[in-house]
Amino acid sequence: MSGTPPEQASPSGDAAVQPGAEPMLAPPSFHNPFLDLLGAVDDGVGPGWARVALDPRPELTNMHGKVHGGVLMTLLDTTMARAAMARQGFRLSVVSIGVTTSFLRPGSGRLLVQARAIGGGRSTCFCEAEILDVEGRIVAKGVGTFRYRKPPQGGMTAPESIE
């Protein structure tokens, strides 16, 4: 998975290599406050794909001055979740069932996360993602499985009421 133009999902929900996918807007109720805490910003979302960008701050780094692996894992997880929800036109939310991450090089400078839905069915979605540094080198890759759920009534669920 690479290249700047996102790949568009086919009508079956599986990813097809079709550059120039039409972007869409995620409903406000699908806003992720944790990404705000990190300072990550939406860099585009469309049917079965999503992009997020992060300009790292010192408090997001490890003792080596590179972006902490937990931040990288969070970016992969949340961007893949956005791609999974976009696959369904944001009619459903998702929860992560499993995410596997491979770290390929230290992350520094502006990071771009690209994710796409690659398969699944009515109840689950399989995604893949990669994080690119400012020079276009792959920092980390991830694959994830997500379970579709009905979105919370009236927007976000209060943290104390999460199952």
Salt bridges, closest charged atoms under 4 A:
GLU7 OE1 - ARG116 NH1 2.81
ASP36 OD2 - HIS31 NE2 2.47
ASP42 OD1 - ARG82 NH2 3.54
ASP43 OD2 - ARG51 NE 3.26
ASP55 OD2 - ARG110 NH1 2.67
GLU59 OE2 - ARG57 NE 2.63
GLU128 OE2 - ARG116 NH2 2.63
GLU130 OE1 - LYS141 NZ 3.75
ASP133 OD2 - ARG137 NE 2.84
GLU135 OE1 - ARG137 NE 3.75
GLU163 OE2 - ARG149 NH2 3.26
